[in-house]
Amino acid sequence: MKRIVSTALLLQSALLPGLLGQGSGGESAAAKLSEVVVDVLWPDQQLVNGVQYVNRYQGCLGHPYFGETRLQPGSITLSGRIYEGLKLNYDLVTQDLELEYSGRFGMTNRIIVVNDFVEEFTLGSYQFRKMVLGDTVERYYQVISAPGFTCYIHWYKKLIPLADNINYLNECTDADQIFWLDREGRIDGFHNRKSYLSIFPDTSRKAIRKMMSRLQFRMNSATPEELVRMLEETAQIIREGGSG
């Protein structure tokens, strides 16, 4: 923050005399100066409008993020506008997006993006969308599509205090999920293999169960790629009338 203020003061010293010499022109010199300083330091106020990042996980066992701890390439859709080429992290404990950006003078900063304006985002090849499914709570859902199906997954972690651990104060739990399956407009929730099988007709369940066993598929530990394969094979079984 001190570097930003110092840079702003330098810009003010360098630019203000010239702006004052240009006259008002319908705008005050101060307003012009503000526009110049903002454009140099923060090229897009809508994107970098957020809360300053503070590491609240020092002394924590595990990590709160989706996938890995390092920043991942991604994009954010804010109020209908897509921002690409970003460095992001998705905190599954707080459900916040962390954005690291560089100003035009090479200054690096990390902020927590204001969730109210986020519609969608990507992390690597993974797509997430803000949705309301099954209740009135708006959440981020990973979107995984396969022919005939779309699966929505809400990922979350919890921060648990560790009272008797001399090395760590807290622990981030393993990621847990909430699943929804959209089959051409019919949306059903599930949380394990049994509830997933209950979505489908009796004529298809045996073949789907056999397929999941063959793939050694585990619902709560499956990767996105494993989920896509399982959904694709489920769709094929349904198309073939339950055979498999």
C-alpha positions in Angstrom: 0.0 0.0 0.0 2.9 2.4 0.8 4.3 1.8 -2.6 1.0 2.6 -4.3 0.7 5.8 -2.3 4.3 6.8 -3.1 3.8 6.2 -6.8 0.5 8.2 -6.7 2.3 11.1 -5.1 5.1 11.0 -7.7 2.5 11.0 -10.5 0.7 13.9 -8.9 3.9 15.9 -8.7 4.8 15.2 -12.3 1.4 15.6 -13.9 -0.5 18.2 -11.8 1.3 21.3 -13.2 0.6 20.3 -16.7 -3.1 19.6 -16.0 -3.6 22.9 -14.2 -2.1 24.7 -17.2 -4.7 23.2 -19.5 -7.6 24.9 -17.9 -10.8 23.2 -16.8 -12.2 22.2 -20.2 -15.4 21.0 -18.5 -13.5 18.9 -15.9 -11.4 19.9 -12.9 -7.7 19.3 -12.9 -8.1 17.1 -9.9 -10.6 14.8 -11.7 -8.2 14.5 -14.7 -5.3 13.7 -12.4 -7.5 11.0 -10.7 -8.3 9.4 -14.0 -4.6 9.3 -15.0 -3.4 7.8 -11.7 -6.1 5.2 -11.7 -5.4 4.2 -15.3 -1.7 3.8 -14.6 -2.0 1.9 -11.3 -5.2 0.0 -11.6 -6.2 -0.6 -15.3 -9.6 -2.0 -14.5 -11.3 -1.0 -11.3 -14.2 -3.5 -11.7 -11.8 -6.4 -11.7 -9.4 -5.3 -8.9 -12.2 -4.0 -6.7 -11.9 -6.3 -3.7 -10.6 -6.8 -0.2 -6.8 -6.9 0.5 -5.7 -10.5 0.8 -4.3 -11.7 4.2 -3.1 -15.2 4.8 -5.4 -16.6 7.5 -4.1 -20.1 7.2 -0.7 -19.7 8.9 -0.2 -22.6 11.3 -2.7 -24.7 9.4 -2.4 -28.4 8.5 -3.4 -28.8 4.9 -4.6 -26.1 2.6 -8.0 -24.5 1.7 -7.8 -24.4 -2.1 -9.3 -26.3 -5.0 -6.7 -28.5 -6.4 -3.4 -27.0 -5.5 -2.0 -24.2 -3.4 -0.2 -22.3 -6.3 -2.1 -19.7 -8.3 -3.7 -21.2 -11.4 -4.4 -19.6 -14.8 -8.0 -18.7 -15.2 -10.7 -16.2 -16.1 -13.6 -14.4 -14.3 -16.9 -13.2 -15.7 -18.0 -10.0 -13.8 -21.4 -8.4 -14.7 -21.3 -10.0 -18.1 -17.7 -9.0 -18.9 -15.0 -11.8 -19.3 -11.5 -11.1 -17.9 -9.0 -13.7 -19.2 -5.3 -14.4 -18.5 -5.6 -14.1 -14.7 -3.9 -15.8 -11.8 -6.5 -17.2 -9.4 -7.0 -19.4 -6.4 -10.4 -20.8 -5.2 -10.6 -20.9 -1.4 -13.0 -23.8 -0.5 -13.3 -22.8 3.1 -14.5 -19.2 2.6 -15.7 -19.7 -1.0 -13.7 -16.7 -2.1 -11.7 -16.1 -5.2 -8.2 -14.8 -4.8 -6.7 -12.7 -7.6 -3.1 -11.7 -8.1 -2.4 -8.9 -10.5 0.4 -6.6 -11.5 0.1 -2.8 -12.0 1.9 -1.0 -14.9 4.9 -0.3 -12.7 5.4 -4.0 -11.9 3.7 -3.8 -8.5 2.2 -7.2 -7.5 -0.9 -7.4 -5.3 -3.4 -10.1 -4.2 -7.0 -9.4 -3.4 -10.2 -11.2 -2.6 -12.7 -10.6 -5.4 -16.1 -9.4 -4.4 -18.3 -12.4 -4.9 -21.5 -10.4 -5.5 -20.4 -9.5 -9.0 -18.9 -12.9 -10.1 -21.0 -14.9 -12.5 -18.6 -17.5 -13.7 -14.9 -18.3 -13.5 -12.4 -20.9 -14.8 -9.4 -22.5 -13.2 -7.2 -24.2 -15.8 -9.6 -26.3 -17.9 -12.3 -26.4 -15.1 -15.4 -24.2 -15.4 -17.4 -22.9 -12.4 -20.7 -21.1 -12.4 -22.7 -19.3 -9.7 -26.1 -21.1 -9.3 -29.0 -21.8 -7.0 -29.8 -25.5 -7.0 -32.2 -27.3 -4.6 -32.5 -24.4 -2.2 -32.2 -20.7 -2.0 -28.5 -20.6 -1.4 -26.3 -19.3 -4.2 -23.1 -21.3 -4.6 -20.3 -21.9 -7.0 -20.7 -25.1 -9.0 -18.1 -26.8 -11.2 -19.8 -27.6 -14.5 -19.0 -31.0 -16.1 -20.8 -31.8 -19.3 -21.2 -35.1 -21.1 -23.6 -36.1 -24.0 -27.1 -36.0 -22.5 -26.0 -34.9 -19.0 -24.6 -32.0 -17.1 -23.2 -32.5 -13.6 -22.9 -29.6 -11.2 -20.5 -30.0 -8.2 -20.2 -27.7 -5.3 -16.8 -28.1 -3.6 -16.1 -27.1 0.0 -13.7 -27.6 2.9 -14.0 -26.8 6.6 -11.4 -25.3 9.0 -11.2 -27.3 12.2 -9.4 -26.2 15.4 -6.7 -28.5 16.7 -6.6 -28.2 20.4 -3.9 -30.9 21.3 -1.5 -30.4 18.4 1.8 -28.6 19.2 2.6 -28.0 15.5 -0.6 -26.7 14.0 -3.5 -24.5 15.2 -6.1 -25.6 12.6 -6.7 -28.2 10.0 -8.3 -27.9 6.6 -10.4 -30.9 5.9 -10.4 -32.8 2.7 -12.7 -31.5 0.0 -16.3 -32.5 0.1 -19.0 -32.2 -2.6 -22.6 -31.6 -3.3 -23.7 -33.2 -6.6 -26.6 -32.4 -9.0 -27.3 -34.0 -12.3 -29.2 -32.3 -15.1 -30.8 -34.7 -17.6 -32.4 -32.5 -20.3 -33.9 -30.2 -17.7 -34.7 -32.7 -15.0 -32.3 -32.0 -12.0 -31.7 -34.5 -9.3 -29.3 -34.4 -6.4 -27.0 -37.2 -5.2 -24.2 -37.7 -2.8 -23.0 -41.3 -3.2 -23.3 -44.3 -5.6 -26.6 -45.5 -4.2 -28.3 -42.1 -4.6 -26.8 -41.7 -8.1 -28.2 -45.1 -9.2 -31.6 -44.2 -7.7 -31.9 -41.4 -10.4 -32.2 -43.9 -13.2 -34.8 -46.5 -14.3 -34.5 -50.0 -12.8 -33.7 -51.4 -16.2 -30.5 -49.3 -16.3 -29.2 -49.6 -12.7 -27.6 -53.0 -13.0 -25.6 -52.0 -16.0 -24.6 -48.6 -14.4 -23.5 -50.3 -11.2 -21.4 -52.8 -13.2 -19.8 -50.0 -15.2 -18.9 -48.1 -12.0 -17.3 -51.2 -10.5 -15.3 -51.8 -13.7 -14.0 -48.2 -13.5 -13.4 -48.5 -9.8 -15.3 -45.2 -9.5 -15.5 -43.5 -6.1 -17.9 -40.6 -6.0 -16.2 -38.5 -3.3 -12.7 -39.0 -4.5 -13.2 -38.9 -8.3 -11.3 -36.4 -10.4 -13.3 -34.2 -13.0 -11.9 -36.5 -15.7 -13.1 -39.6 -14.0 -16.6 -38.0 -13.5 -16.8 -37.1 -17.2 -15.9 -40.7 -18.2 -18.5 -42.1 -15.8 -21.2 -39.8 -17.1 -20.4 -40.6 -20.7 -20.7 -44.3 -20.1 -23.9 -43.8 -18.1 -25.3 -41.8 -21.1 -24.4 -44.6 -23.4 -26.1 -47.2 -21.2 -29.3 -45.1 -21.1 -29.2 -44.7 -24.9 -28.9 -48.4 -25.4 -31.9 -49.1 -23.1 -30.0 -50.2 -20.0 -27.9 -52.9 -21.5 -24.2 -53.2 -20.5 
